[in-house]
Structures are given as C-alpha cells and as structure tokens.
Amino acid sequence: MAKRISLLLTASFLISSYCFAQSFTLGIHAQAKSTWLINTAVLGASVAQEAKPSFGWGGGITANLYFNQQIDTYLGMGMELNFGNFVQRYSGRVSNVPTLSNYDSKINLLYLDIPLYAKLVLRYGTFIEAGMQFSMLAGASYKSTGGLETNSNVSAKFTPYYYAPLLGLGADFAATDDIYIIAGVRLVYGLSDLSGVDGQGNALKGNSDYSGAKTHAAYAALNIGAYYRFDYGEYGKSGKGRRR
C-alpha cells in the first residue's frame, strides 16, 4: 500500500508540475558509489567481523522540469529511475573458533531506486539538489570465502524497500545548444531498518545478539551523465532565461 501511494503521489506531482514548467530535460547517467550498511551492533563486533570499504554501481534515466528562470538562478525538480547494486564487505574470524582461518564476505543488494528532488541551479550551471529516494529491493545475496564457505540468497531476510533523504551538488556543461554533460556527487542515508544479515551471514532480525539494533543503508555517489533540453512556453519561444 505504501508503495502504491508513493507512486501515485509522485505521478500526480509530476503531471501538475509539467503544466507550469518552462523547460524540460531528459537524460541518462551512471553512478559509482561508496556503500555502507550502518548497524552499530555489527560494526562493534571486533575481530569476529569488521566492515570493509565497499563500492557499488548504478545508473538510469533522469528527467527534470525547470521553473522561474532568471538571469542567475532558477528552480527545478527532478525524478530518476535507477537500477544498481549496494555492497557491504566484511572480514574477520568465525565467532568462538579462534583456530579457524580468517574469512572474507560480501553482501550484494540489488535495488530499483526512485529519487524525487528539488533542484536549485546557480550561476554557470552549478546546482544543489535535495529530496527523498524510494528504493525497492530486487535481490540480495551473501557470499563468504576462507574460513567460511557460503553462497546463499538472503533476499527474504532484508526489508523489501526503504526511504532515504538525499542531498547533492554538481554542475553541468554545454556540449551543444541543447545537449549537456553533467557531473555531481550525492549523499543518501536510509531511514528504514533493512534488517538483513551480518558479516557471517546470520540473520539480524530475531537474533538476541542484535536486539534493538537497526541497519541503515548509506552511500556517497559520483554521478556522470548527459541530457537533452526541450524548451517550451514563454521562455522556450522567446529565448529568454539563462541557459534553458
């Protein structure tokens, strides 16, 4: 039900906004992400499991509407449909078995992400964006090597979706009159509890060792892409406005 309401509200907002916008952009982009599953109980597990720097990828399509074009600044809103993965790596020693060799493990999550955000564009194409992202789980796997040899599907142990605020900044550069290259960074921190598994593949939900501890998705992404601009309305016909 929550997913349906979110999608209906998003669609209604976009349709109404389109009626008042003065330009529209459509593009594609790719993401390189530094990803972390934040759970204080797991992160404090010492030699049993230590979280390691992890990296994921992503990409998709992006659409933006722009309003109130001025000489130096203008306001817009954007929506994206992205697909990508979210990775968390661990290394450590199996609990209570000090003679067993060390292990390395990897949790790999696949998500369909729908960010919706407001965008303030400043002089020379620099921009700031802020909004919310709705992410739906498409798959989850756990794999470990070394002292632990495991490869399993853990989708059922993770929450099916999560919400997250996002904040980003970047700039775009004109390649032609209508085609732009865009680059920026984005920070996302999930508000929902993902549950899931720890570095050794143990379920967190219902586990007395992790009572009350929640898992949050967090990542920093580098976005690079390109988009095409469509002008219409007063500014599109007259050529007024800064760049759009």
PyRosetta script that sets phi, psi and omega in degrees:
from pyrosetta import init, pose_from_sequence

init()
pose = pose_from_sequence("MAKRISLLLTASFLISSYCFAQSFTLGIHAQAKSTWLINTAVLGASVAQEAKPSFGWGGGITANLYFNQQIDTYLGMGMELNFGNFVQRYSGRVSNVPTLSNYDSKINLLYLDIPLYAKLVLRYGTFIEAGMQFSMLAGASYKSTGGLETNSNVSAKFTPYYYAPLLGLGADFAATDDIYIIAGVRLVYGLSDLSGVDGQGNALKGNSDYSGAKTHAAYAALNIGAYYRFDYGEYGKSGKGRRR")
pose.set_psi(1, -44.1)
pose.set_omega(1, -179.3)
pose.set_phi(2, -61.5)
pose.set_psi(2, -38.5)
pose.set_omega(2, 179.2)
pose.set_phi(3, -66.2)
pose.set_psi(3, -41.2)
pose.set_omega(3, -179.9)
pose.set_phi(4, -65.1)
pose.set_psi(4, -42.5)
pose.set_omega(4, 178.8)
pose.set_phi(5, -62.9)
pose.set_psi(5, -43.4)
pose.set_omega(5, 179.8)
pose.set_phi(6, -61.0)
pose.set_psi(6, -44.2)
pose.set_omega(6, -179.1)
pose.set_phi(7, -68.2)
pose.set_psi(7, -38.9)
pose.set_omega(7, 178.6)
pose.set_phi(8, -65.9)
pose.set_psi(8, -43.3)
pose.set_omega(8, 178.5)
pose.set_phi(9, -63.9)
pose.set_psi(9, -41.2)
pose.set_omega(9, 179.0)
pose.set_phi(10, -62.7)
pose.set_psi(10, -45.6)
pose.set_omega(10, -179.8)
pose.set_phi(11, -63.0)
pose.set_psi(11, -42.5)
pose.set_omega(11, 179.4)
pose.set_phi(12, -63.2)
pose.set_psi(12, -41.7)
pose.set_omega(12, -179.5)
pose.set_phi(13, -64.8)
pose.set_psi(13, -41.5)
pose.set_omega(13, -178.9)
pose.set_phi(14, -67.3)
pose.set_psi(14, -41.5)
pose.set_omega(14, -179.1)
pose.set_phi(15, -64.4)
pose.set_psi(15, -44.9)
pose.set_omega(15, 179.7)
pose.set_phi(16, -67.3)
pose.set_psi(16, -37.4)
pose.set_omega(16, -179.8)
pose.set_phi(17, -67.0)
pose.set_psi(17, -36.0)
pose.set_omega(17, -178.2)
pose.set_phi(18, -59.5)
pose.set_psi(18, -32.9)
pose.set_omega(18, -177.8)
pose.set_phi(19, -65.7)
pose.set_psi(19, -24.9)
pose.set_omega(19, -176.0)
pose.set_phi(20, -108.7)
pose.set_psi(20, -4.0)
pose.set_omega(20, -177.8)
pose.set_phi(21, -75.8)
pose.set_psi(21, 158.2)
pose.set_omega(21, -178.9)
pose.set_phi(22, -113.6)
pose.set_psi(22, -12.7)
pose.set_omega(22, 173.0)
pose.set_phi(23, -155.7)
pose.set_psi(23, 161.6)
pose.set_omega(23, -173.5)
pose.set_phi(24, -141.6)
pose.set_psi(24, 137.7)
pose.set_omega(24, 176.8)
pose.set_phi(25, -125.7)
pose.set_psi(25, 145.9)
pose.set_omega(25, 178.6)
pose.set_phi(26, -135.7)
pose.set_psi(26, 130.2)
pose.set_omega(26, -176.3)
pose.set_phi(27, -156.2)
pose.set_psi(27, -175.5)
pose.set_omega(27, 176.7)
pose.set_phi(28, -127.6)
pose.set_psi(28, 154.2)
pose.set_omega(28, 177.8)
pose.set_phi(29, -153.3)
pose.set_psi(29, 162.8)
pose.set_omega(29, 177.5)
pose.set_phi(30, -124.7)
pose.set_psi(30, 152.6)
pose.set_omega(30, -178.2)
pose.set_phi(31, -127.0)
pose.set_psi(31, 137.9)
pose.set_omega(31, 167.3)
pose.set_phi(32, -115.0)
pose.set_psi(32, 124.4)
pose.set_omega(32, -168.7)
pose.set_phi(33, -123.7)
pose.set_psi(33, 140.2)
pose.set_omega(33, 165.6)
pose.set_phi(34, -95.9)
pose.set_psi(34, 116.1)
pose.set_omega(34, -168.7)
pose.set_phi(35, -116.1)
pose.set_psi(35, 145.1)
pose.set_omega(35, 179.3)
pose.set_phi(36, -144.2)
pose.set_psi(36, 136.7)
pose.set_omega(36, 168.1)
pose.set_phi(37, -98.0)
pose.set_psi(37, 110.5)
pose.set_omega(37, -174.1)
pose.set_phi(38, -93.0)
pose.set_psi(38, 109.5)
pose.set_omega(38, 173.9)
pose.set_phi(39, -141.4)
pose.set_psi(39, 113.1)
pose.set_omega(39, -172.7)
pose.set_phi(40, -62.2)
pose.set_psi(40, -33.3)
pose.set_omega(40, -179.9)
pose.set_phi(41, -68.9)
pose.set_psi(41, -41.5)
pose.set_omega(41, 179.5)
pose.set_phi(42, -70.6)
pose.set_psi(42, -43.7)
pose.set_omega(42, -177.8)
pose.set_phi(43, -65.6)
pose.set_psi(43, -21.7)
pose.set_omega(43, 179.6)
pose.set_phi(44, -96.0)
pose.set_psi(44, 20.3)
pose.set_omega(44, -174.6)
pose.set_phi(45, -84.9)
pose.set_psi(45, 6.8)
pose.set_omega(45, 174.3)
pose.set_phi(46, 59.3)
pose.set_psi(46, -137.1)
pose.set_omega(46, -173.1)
pose.set_phi(47, -69.4)
pose.set_psi(47, -16.5)
pose.set_omega(47, -179.0)
pose.set_phi(48, -64.0)
pose.set_psi(48, -36.6)
pose.set_omega(48, 178.7)
pose.set_phi(49, -162.6)
pose.set_psi(49, 121.7)
pose.set_omega(49, -179.5)
pose.set_phi(50, -120.2)
pose.set_psi(50, 123.1)
pose.set_omega(50, 179.5)
pose.set_phi(51, -68.5)
pose.set_psi(51, 137.3)
pose.set_omega(51, -178.7)
pose.set_phi(52, -113.7)
pose.set_psi(52, 153.7)
pose.set_omega(52, 175.2)
pose.set_phi(53, -53.9)
pose.set_psi(53, 132.8)
pose.set_omega(53, -173.9)
pose.set_phi(54, -132.3)
pose.set_psi(54, 151.8)
pose.set_omega(54, -175.2)
pose.set_phi(55, -138.0)
pose.set_psi(55, 141.4)
pose.set_omega(55, 179.1)
pose.set_phi(56, -129.9)
pose.set_psi(56, 179.9)
pose.set_omega(56, -179.5)
pose.set_phi(57, -133.3)
pose.set_psi(57, 168.5)
pose.set_omega(57, 178.7)
pose.set_phi(58, -172.8)
pose.set_psi(58, 177.8)
pose.set_omega(58, 178.1)
pose.set_phi(59, 167.2)
pose.set_psi(59, 169.2)
pose.set_omega(59, 179.9)
pose.set_phi(60, 168.1)
pose.set_psi(60, -153.1)
pose.set_omega(60, -178.4)
pose.set_phi(61, -111.7)
pose.set_psi(61, 150.8)
pose.set_omega(61, -178.7)
pose.set_phi(62, -135.1)
pose.set_psi(62, 142.0)
pose.set_omega(62, 177.5)
pose.set_phi(63, -133.1)
pose.set_psi(63, 137.2)
pose.set_omega(63, -179.5)
pose.set_phi(64, -132.9)
pose.set_psi(64, 140.9)
pose.set_omega(64, 172.3)
pose.set_phi(65, -113.5)
pose.set_psi(65, 140.7)
pose.set_omega(65, -178.3)
pose.set_phi(66, -124.1)
pose.set_psi(66, 141.4)
pose.set_omega(66, -177.2)
pose.set_phi(67, -128.8)
pose.set_psi(67, 167.1)
pose.set_omega(67, 168.7)
pose.set_phi(68, 48.2)
pose.set_psi(68, 52.4)
pose.set_omega(68, -178.9)
pose.set_phi(69, -68.0)
pose.set_psi(69, 130.5)
pose.set_omega(69, 177.7)
pose.set_phi(70, -125.3)
pose.set_psi(70, -179.7)
pose.set_omega(70, -178.5)
pose.set_phi(71, -65.1)
pose.set_psi(71, -43.2)
pose.set_omega(71, -172.7)
pose.set_phi(72, -107.8)
pose.set_psi(72, -31.4)
pose.set_omega(72, -176.0)
pose.set_phi(73, -139.1)
pose.set_psi(73, 158.5)
pose.set_omega(73, 171.9)
pose.set_phi(74, -157.8)
pose.set_psi(74, 160.5)
pose.set_omega(74, -174.6)
pose.set_phi(75, -111.1)
pose.set_psi(75, 144.3)
pose.set_omega(75, 178.4)
pose.set_phi(76, -147.1)
pose.set_psi(76, -179.2)
pose.set_omega(76, 174.0)
pose.set_phi(77, -142.0)
pose.set_psi(77, 149.2)
pose.set_omega(77, -176.2)
pose.set_phi(78, -134.8)
pose.set_psi(78, 157.1)
pose.set_omega(78, 175.5)
pose.set_phi(79, -142.8)
pose.set_psi(79, 142.9)
pose.set_omega(79, -179.6)
pose.set_phi(80, -131.6)
pose.set_psi(80, 157.5)
pose.set_omega(80, 171.5)
pose.set_phi(81, -127.8)
pose.set_psi(81, 105.5)
pose.set_omega(81, -172.6)
pose.set_phi(82, -119.8)
pose.set_psi(82, 153.0)
pose.set_omega(82, 172.6)
pose.set_phi(83, -133.2)
pose.set_psi(83, 137.8)
pose.set_omega(83, 179.6)
pose.set_phi(84, -175.2)
pose.set_psi(84, -175.7)
pose.set_omega(84, -179.1)
pose.set_phi(85, -114.7)
pose.set_psi(85, 164.6)
pose.set_omega(85, -179.9)
pose.set_phi(86, -134.9)
pose.set_psi(86, 121.0)
pose.set_omega(86, -171.3)
pose.set_phi(87, -118.5)
pose.set_psi(87, 140.9)
pose.set_omega(87, 168.2)
pose.set_phi(88, -134.0)
pose.set_psi(88, 124.3)
pose.set_omega(88, 179.4)
pose.set_phi(89, -106.0)
pose.set_psi(89, 149.3)
pose.set_omega(89, 177.2)
pose.set_phi(90, -136.6)
pose.set_psi(90, 159.2)
pose.set_omega(90, 167.0)
pose.set_phi(91, -143.4)
pose.set_psi(91, 155.8)
pose.set_omega(91, -179.5)
pose.set_phi(92, 170.1)
pose.set_psi(92, -158.6)
pose.set_omega(92, 179.6)
pose.set_phi(93, -128.5)
pose.set_psi(93, 140.7)
pose.set_omega(93, -177.9)
pose.set_phi(94, -59.0)
pose.set_psi(94, 133.7)
pose.set_omega(94, -176.3)
pose.set_phi(95, -56.3)
pose.set_psi(95, 132.6)
pose.set_omega(95, 173.4)
pose.set_phi(96, 65.2)
pose.set_psi(96, 14.8)
pose.set_omega(96, 176.6)
pose.set_phi(97, -131.2)
pose.set_psi(97, 74.9)
pose.set_omega(97, -172.4)
pose.set_phi(98, -66.3)
pose.set_psi(98, -18.9)
pose.set_omega(98, -179.0)
pose.set_phi(99, -83.7)
pose.set_psi(99, -12.6)
pose.set_omega(99, -178.3)
pose.set_phi(100, -78.3)
pose.set_psi(100, 143.6)
pose.set_omega(100, -177.6)
pose.set_phi(101, -64.9)
pose.set_psi(101, 160.4)
pose.set_omega(101, 179.2)
pose.set_phi(102, -65.3)
pose.set_psi(102, 161.4)
pose.set_omega(102, 179.5)
pose.set_phi(103, -131.1)
pose.set_psi(103, 161.4)
pose.set_omega(103, 170.6)
pose.set_phi(104, -127.3)
pose.set_psi(104, 139.3)
pose.set_omega(104, -178.9)
pose.set_phi(105, -137.4)
pose.set_psi(105, 162.4)
pose.set_omega(105, -177.6)
pose.set_phi(106, -145.2)
pose.set_psi(106, 127.5)
pose.set_omega(106, 170.3)
pose.set_phi(107, -102.0)
pose.set_psi(107, 124.4)
pose.set_omega(107, -178.5)
pose.set_phi(108, -120.1)
pose.set_psi(108, 113.7)
pose.set_omega(108, -179.0)
pose.set_phi(109, -109.1)
pose.set_psi(109, 137.4)
pose.set_omega(109, 175.3)
pose.set_phi(110, -108.6)
pose.set_psi(110, 131.5)
pose.set_omega(110, -176.0)
pose.set_phi(111, -132.5)
pose.set_psi(111, 146.4)
pose.set_omega(111, 164.3)
pose.set_phi(112, -100.5)
pose.set_psi(112, 115.9)
pose.set_omega(112, -174.8)
pose.set_phi(113, -108.0)
pose.set_psi(113, 135.9)
pose.set_omega(113, 176.2)
pose.set_phi(114, -125.3)
pose.set_psi(114, 91.2)
pose.set_omega(114, 175.4)
pose.set_phi(115, -82.4)
pose.set_psi(115, 142.3)
pose.set_omega(115, 173.9)
pose.set_phi(116, -133.2)
pose.set_psi(116, 125.1)
pose.set_omega(116, -170.1)
pose.set_phi(117, -151.1)
pose.set_psi(117, 157.4)
pose.set_omega(117, 170.3)
pose.set_phi(118, -91.3)
pose.set_psi(118, 149.8)
pose.set_omega(118, -174.5)
pose.set_phi(119, -136.5)
pose.set_psi(119, 123.4)
pose.set_omega(119, 177.0)
pose.set_phi(120, -107.7)
pose.set_psi(120, 115.6)
pose.set_omega(120, -178.6)
pose.set_phi(121, -101.7)
pose.set_psi(121, 127.8)
pose.set_omega(121, -176.2)
pose.set_phi(122, -105.4)
pose.set_psi(122, -169.7)
pose.set_omega(122, -179.1)
pose.set_phi(123, -58.8)
pose.set_psi(123, 143.2)
pose.set_omega(123, 176.6)
pose.set_phi(124, 65.0)
pose.set_psi(124, 21.4)
pose.set_omega(124, 173.6)
pose.set_phi(125, 85.3)
pose.set_psi(125, 0.1)
pose.set_omega(125, 175.7)
pose.set_phi(126, -69.8)
pose.set_psi(126, 148.8)
pose.set_omega(126, -176.6)
pose.set_phi(127, -145.1)
pose.set_psi(127, 157.8)
pose.set_omega(127, 173.1)
pose.set_phi(128, -125.5)
pose.set_psi(128, 137.1)
pose.set_omega(128, 179.8)
pose.set_phi(129, -131.5)
pose.set_psi(129, 144.8)
pose.set_omega(129, 179.0)
pose.set_phi(130, -149.9)
pose.set_psi(130, 139.3)
pose.set_omega(130, -179.4)
pose.set_phi(131, 179.1)
pose.set_psi(131, -150.4)
pose.set_omega(131, -178.1)
pose.set_phi(132, -130.5)
pose.set_psi(132, 152.2)
pose.set_omega(132, 176.8)
pose.set_phi(133, -125.1)
pose.set_psi(133, 135.1)
pose.set_omega(133, 174.9)
pose.set_phi(134, -109.2)
pose.set_psi(134, 123.1)
pose.set_omega(134, -175.7)
pose.set_phi(135, -121.6)
pose.set_psi(135, 130.9)
pose.set_omega(135, 179.8)
pose.set_phi(136, -112.5)
pose.set_psi(136, 130.1)
pose.set_omega(136, -178.6)
pose.set_phi(137, -71.4)
pose.set_psi(137, 128.3)
pose.set_omega(137, 178.2)
pose.set_phi(138, -107.5)
pose.set_psi(138, -12.9)
pose.set_omega(138, 179.7)
pose.set_phi(139, 171.8)
pose.set_psi(139, 154.1)
pose.set_omega(139, 179.1)
pose.set_phi(140, -149.4)
pose.set_psi(140, 132.8)
pose.set_omega(140, 178.9)
pose.set_phi(141, -133.3)
pose.set_psi(141, 154.0)
pose.set_omega(141, 176.9)
pose.set_phi(142, -127.6)
pose.set_psi(142, 133.5)
pose.set_omega(142, 178.9)
pose.set_phi(143, -140.6)
pose.set_psi(143, 135.2)
pose.set_omega(143, 177.1)
pose.set_phi(144, -135.3)
pose.set_psi(144, 150.1)
pose.set_omega(144, 179.2)
pose.set_phi(145, -133.3)
pose.set_psi(145, 166.1)
pose.set_omega(145, -179.2)
pose.set_phi(146, 91.3)
pose.set_psi(146, -125.4)
pose.set_omega(146, -179.8)
pose.set_phi(147, -64.8)
pose.set_psi(147, -25.3)
pose.set_omega(147, 174.7)
pose.set_phi(148, -115.4)
pose.set_psi(148, 130.0)
pose.set_omega(148, 176.8)
pose.set_phi(149, -118.2)
pose.set_psi(149, 95.1)
pose.set_omega(149, -176.2)
pose.set_phi(150, -139.9)
pose.set_psi(150, 141.5)
pose.set_omega(150, 174.1)
pose.set_phi(151, -145.4)
pose.set_psi(151, 108.4)
pose.set_omega(151, -172.3)
pose.set_phi(152, -145.2)
pose.set_psi(152, 157.2)
pose.set_omega(152, 174.1)
pose.set_phi(153, -88.0)
pose.set_psi(153, 120.7)
pose.set_omega(153, -176.6)
pose.set_phi(154, -118.1)
pose.set_psi(154, 24.1)
pose.set_omega(154, -177.1)
pose.set_phi(155, -57.4)
pose.set_psi(155, -39.3)
pose.set_omega(155, -176.5)
pose.set_phi(156, -67.8)
pose.set_psi(156, -15.9)
pose.set_omega(156, -177.5)
pose.set_phi(157, -92.1)
pose.set_psi(157, -5.4)
pose.set_omega(157, 179.1)
pose.set_phi(158, -107.6)
pose.set_psi(158, 148.9)
pose.set_omega(158, 175.0)
pose.set_phi(159, -63.0)
pose.set_psi(159, 137.0)
pose.set_omega(159, -174.3)
pose.set_phi(160, -64.4)
pose.set_psi(160, -23.7)
pose.set_omega(160, -178.9)
pose.set_phi(161, -155.8)
pose.set_psi(161, 164.8)
pose.set_omega(161, 174.5)
pose.set_phi(162, -150.1)
pose.set_psi(162, 157.8)
pose.set_omega(162, 174.9)
pose.set_phi(163, -108.2)
pose.set_psi(163, 147.9)
pose.set_omega(163, -178.9)
pose.set_phi(164, -152.1)
pose.set_psi(164, 135.2)
pose.set_omega(164, 169.6)
pose.set_phi(165, -72.8)
pose.set_psi(165, 152.5)
pose.set_omega(165, 178.3)
pose.set_phi(166, -134.2)
pose.set_psi(166, 151.2)
pose.set_omega(166, 177.6)
pose.set_phi(167, -142.9)
pose.set_psi(167, 132.3)
pose.set_omega(167, -178.8)
pose.set_phi(168, -146.5)
pose.set_psi(168, 165.7)
pose.set_omega(168, 174.1)
pose.set_phi(169, -151.8)
pose.set_psi(169, 157.2)
pose.set_omega(169, -179.1)
pose.set_phi(170, 176.8)
pose.set_psi(170, -157.4)
pose.set_omega(170, -178.9)
pose.set_phi(171, -157.4)
pose.set_psi(171, 156.2)
pose.set_omega(171, 172.7)
pose.set_phi(172, -121.4)
pose.set_psi(172, 157.5)
pose.set_omega(172, -174.3)
pose.set_phi(173, -134.9)
pose.set_psi(173, 131.4)
pose.set_omega(173, -176.5)
pose.set_phi(174, -74.3)
pose.set_psi(174, 122.8)
pose.set_omega(174, 172.7)
pose.set_phi(175, -91.5)
pose.set_psi(175, -38.4)
pose.set_omega(175, 172.8)
pose.set_phi(176, -139.8)
pose.set_psi(176, -171.3)
pose.set_omega(176, 178.7)
pose.set_phi(177, -62.5)
pose.set_psi(177, -28.8)
pose.set_omega(177, -174.1)
pose.set_phi(178, -121.5)
pose.set_psi(178, -9.9)
pose.set_omega(178, -178.2)
pose.set_phi(179, -110.2)
pose.set_psi(179, 131.2)
pose.set_omega(179, -177.4)
pose.set_phi(180, -126.7)
pose.set_psi(180, 145.5)
pose.set_omega(180, 171.1)
pose.set_phi(181, -99.8)
pose.set_psi(181, 136.3)
pose.set_omega(181, -176.1)
pose.set_phi(182, -127.2)
pose.set_psi(182, 142.2)
pose.set_omega(182, 176.9)
pose.set_phi(183, -143.1)
pose.set_psi(183, 140.4)
pose.set_omega(183, -179.3)
pose.set_phi(184, -169.2)
pose.set_psi(184, 174.0)
pose.set_omega(184, 175.8)
pose.set_phi(185, -121.0)
pose.set_psi(185, 151.7)
pose.set_omega(185, -178.0)
pose.set_phi(186, -141.5)
pose.set_psi(186, 138.3)
pose.set_omega(186, 177.1)
pose.set_phi(187, -113.2)
pose.set_psi(187, 133.3)
pose.set_omega(187, -178.9)
pose.set_phi(188, -133.9)
pose.set_psi(188, 134.6)
pose.set_omega(188, 177.0)
pose.set_phi(189, -135.7)
pose.set_psi(189, 117.2)
pose.set_omega(189, -176.6)
pose.set_phi(190, -71.6)
pose.set_psi(190, 137.9)
pose.set_omega(190, 178.1)
pose.set_phi(191, -90.3)
pose.set_psi(191, -25.7)
pose.set_omega(191, -175.6)
pose.set_phi(192, -81.9)
pose.set_psi(192, 155.4)
pose.set_omega(192, 175.3)
pose.set_phi(193, -84.6)
pose.set_psi(193, 119.0)
pose.set_omega(193, -178.8)
pose.set_phi(194, -81.3)
pose.set_psi(194, -16.0)
pose.set_omega(194, -172.9)
pose.set_phi(195, 58.9)
pose.set_psi(195, -116.5)
pose.set_omega(195, 175.3)
pose.set_phi(196, 87.0)
pose.set_psi(196, -150.4)
pose.set_omega(196, -177.2)
pose.set_phi(197, -129.0)
pose.set_psi(197, 162.6)
pose.set_omega(197, 177.5)
pose.set_phi(198, -91.4)
pose.set_psi(198, -169.3)
pose.set_omega(198, -176.5)
pose.set_phi(199, -67.3)
pose.set_psi(199, -17.0)
pose.set_omega(199, 178.3)
pose.set_phi(200, -102.9)
pose.set_psi(200, 6.5)
pose.set_omega(200, 176.9)
pose.set_phi(201, 86.9)
pose.set_psi(201, 8.4)
pose.set_omega(201, 179.3)
pose.set_phi(202, -82.0)
pose.set_psi(202, 136.4)
pose.set_omega(202, 179.1)
pose.set_phi(203, -63.6)
pose.set_psi(203, 138.3)
pose.set_omega(203, 179.4)
pose.set_phi(204, -84.1)
pose.set_psi(204, -37.2)
pose.set_omega(204, -178.4)
pose.set_phi(205, -71.4)
pose.set_psi(205, 128.2)
pose.set_omega(205, -179.3)
pose.set_phi(206, 80.8)
pose.set_psi(206, 4.6)
pose.set_omega(206, 179.9)
pose.set_phi(207, -94.0)
pose.set_psi(207, 120.6)
pose.set_omega(207, -176.5)
pose.set_phi(208, -63.9)
pose.set_psi(208, -23.8)
pose.set_omega(208, 178.9)
pose.set_phi(209, -69.7)
pose.set_psi(209, -19.2)
pose.set_omega(209, -176.9)
pose.set_phi(210, -122.5)
pose.set_psi(210, 28.7)
pose.set_omega(210, -176.8)
pose.set_phi(211, -57.3)
pose.set_psi(211, 122.7)
pose.set_omega(211, 177.4)
pose.set_phi(212, 81.6)
pose.set_psi(212, -9.5)
pose.set_omega(212, -178.9)
pose.set_phi(213, -82.8)
pose.set_psi(213, 134.7)
pose.set_omega(213, -178.7)
pose.set_phi(214, -111.8)
pose.set_psi(214, 152.9)
pose.set_omega(214, 179.1)
pose.set_phi(215, -109.7)
pose.set_psi(215, 126.4)
pose.set_omega(215, -179.5)
pose.set_phi(216, -120.5)
pose.set_psi(216, 138.5)
pose.set_omega(216, 176.5)
pose.set_phi(217, -84.9)
pose.set_psi(217, 133.5)
pose.set_omega(217, 177.7)
pose.set_phi(218, -141.5)
pose.set_psi(218, 137.7)
pose.set_omega(218, 175.1)
pose.set_phi(219, -154.4)
pose.set_psi(219, 156.3)
pose.set_omega(219, 171.8)
pose.set_phi(220, -116.7)
pose.set_psi(220, 128.8)
pose.set_omega(220, -174.1)
pose.set_phi(221, -122.5)
pose.set_psi(221, 142.5)
pose.set_omega(221, 168.9)
pose.set_phi(222, -99.7)
pose.set_psi(222, 119.7)
pose.set_omega(222, -178.6)
pose.set_phi(223, -105.4)
pose.set_psi(223, 129.7)
pose.set_omega(223, 175.2)
pose.set_phi(224, -134.7)
pose.set_psi(224, 132.1)
pose.set_omega(224, -178.9)
pose.set_phi(225, -166.7)
pose.set_psi(225, -166.3)
pose.set_omega(225, 179.1)
pose.set_phi(226, -146.8)
pose.set_psi(226, 151.5)
pose.set_omega(226, 178.3)
pose.set_phi(227, -145.3)
pose.set_psi(227, 159.9)
pose.set_omega(227, 177.2)
pose.set_phi(228, -110.8)
pose.set_psi(228, 139.1)
pose.set_omega(228, -177.2)
pose.set_phi(229, -101.5)
pose.set_psi(229, 134.4)
pose.set_omega(229, 174.3)
pose.set_phi(230, -117.6)
pose.set_psi(230, 124.4)
pose.set_omega(230, 178.0)
pose.set_phi(231, -103.5)
pose.set_psi(231, 144.2)
pose.set_omega(231, 175.0)
pose.set_phi(232, -159.2)
pose.set_psi(232, 175.5)
pose.set_omega(232, -178.4)
pose.set_phi(233, 73.9)
pose.set_psi(233, -163.0)
pose.set_omega(233, -175.6)
pose.set_phi(234, -56.4)
pose.set_psi(234, -46.7)
pose.set_omega(234, -174.6)
pose.set_phi(235, -76.6)
pose.set_psi(235, -35.0)
pose.set_omega(235, 178.9)
pose.set_phi(236, -66.2)
pose.set_psi(236, -37.9)
pose.set_omega(236, -177.8)
pose.set_phi(237, -77.0)
pose.set_psi(237, -34.7)
pose.set_omega(237, -173.3)
pose.set_phi(238, -95.0)
pose.set_psi(238, -15.5)
pose.set_omega(238, -176.8)
pose.set_phi(239, 82.6)
pose.set_psi(239, 6.4)
pose.set_omega(239, 178.2)
pose.set_phi(240, -70.3)
pose.set_psi(240, 170.7)
pose.set_omega(240, 179.1)
pose.set_phi(241, 94.9)
pose.set_psi(241, 172.0)
pose.set_omega(241, -170.4)
pose.set_phi(242, -77.3)
pose.set_psi(242, -63.3)
pose.set_omega(242, -177.2)
pose.set_phi(243, -136.2)
pose.set_psi(243, -14.8)
pose.set_omega(243, -176.6)
pose.set_phi(244, -111.2)
pose.dump_pdb("model.pdb")
